[in-house]
Amino acid sequence: MDNCCDSMLNKLVAIFNFFLFLVGAILIGVGTYIHVQMSDYLNYFDDSYINASVLFIILGAIVLILGFFGCCGACTENSCMMFTFATLLALVVIAEVGAAISVYVFRGEVDTIVTAKMNEGLTNYEQGDKYKGVTDTWNAVQSDFKCCGVSNYSNWQDTKFGKEDNGVPMTCCKTASEGCGNEIFAPGADLSKINQDGCVQLLEEFIVDKVAIIGGIGIAIAVLQIVGVLVSCMLAGSMKRRSGYV
């Protein structure tokens, strides 16, 4: 009976470690997604959001290594290695929970942080190479979300850029072309050629949706890893008992 249970535990650990490799790949993918796919918008976020993405990548790499470590422990039936594996995996779970909390807390501060960053960036748009990142971010957001300004297009009117051409950037235009947003604040200007809605609400909705998806993935991964910790401890205990009988 004990041999049957041990054999089942070994198989469970083997299956778990296979999924652990997948978990590591998913964590690296989530962190990479935040950096690569959302890099155009990172000028609007504070360091907590960026640090959380880096933490996901680091944890993913650690989980991949742990998966290999667990396989070695199971194959060699080394109880000490399995207990170490379970302990390290538990620490990883704690770190992942910390990262998830960081992202969730940021979710509640999206409105304050993003609005402040966007207003700051608005004043620095196209003000030299020093602010190229801000300029590129605004161009990306207005093009991707079909919006203009923070709350609406009129936010550009009092900026340095807006005063130079009495208008808005060409990325505000429904059909972008050089100078298409010029003189948009002049009397009788055709507002129908630009997107008039602001970007802040659209960007916030986009961020919150992505954070919710990431949070759901994180919960599923944490539950799987907790099961792995329990199974590994059970197998390590069984190995220790068997070694004591020899």
PEUR-V172059 format. One record per run of one state. SS is the DSSP state (@ for helix, = for strand, . for the rest). FROM is the first residue (numbers start at 1). TO is the last residue. If there is no record, write none. Layout:
SS/FROM/TO
SS/FROM/TO
This chain:
./1/1
@/2/36
./37/38
@/39/44
./45/46
@/47/76
./77/78
@/79/108
./109/109
@/110/123
./124/128
@/129/145
./146/151
=/152/152
@/153/156
./157/159
@/160/165
./166/169
@/170/172
=/173/173
./174/190
@/191/193
=/194/194
./195/196
=/197/197
./198/199
@/200/245
./246/246
